[in-house]
Amino acid sequence: MMLLGERIGAEKAEQWGLIYRAVDDAALMDEACSLASRLAAGPTLAIGLMRRGLARALDGSYAESMQAEAENQERAGNSADAREGAMAFLGKRKPEFRGE
């Protein structure tokens, strides 16, 4: 793609893992809202740490990125959301994350 400047369709981009999902134009808003709801109901603390870690990795060194990842893993792993996720799994129920 980069060398030849060739365009690819949405379906091919999805197959190659370049995009999350290809949907018809008419279904776009419903799919986007569904995804947003899933993310909002998830472990928002961990999601936020992932996003910040990725952003920092773009400008930092490999060592800095690995250090930040270790710190983020520790923080997320010791969070109330991590405990809730484990308890929900053991209890075979849907987790109720609070971003803590």
Secondary structure, 3 states (H helix, E strand, C coil): CCCCCCCCCHHHHHHCCCCCCCCCHHHHHHHHHHHHHHHHHCCHHHHHHHHHHHHHHHHCCHHHHHHHHHHHHHHHHCCHHHHHHHHHHHCCCCCCCCCC
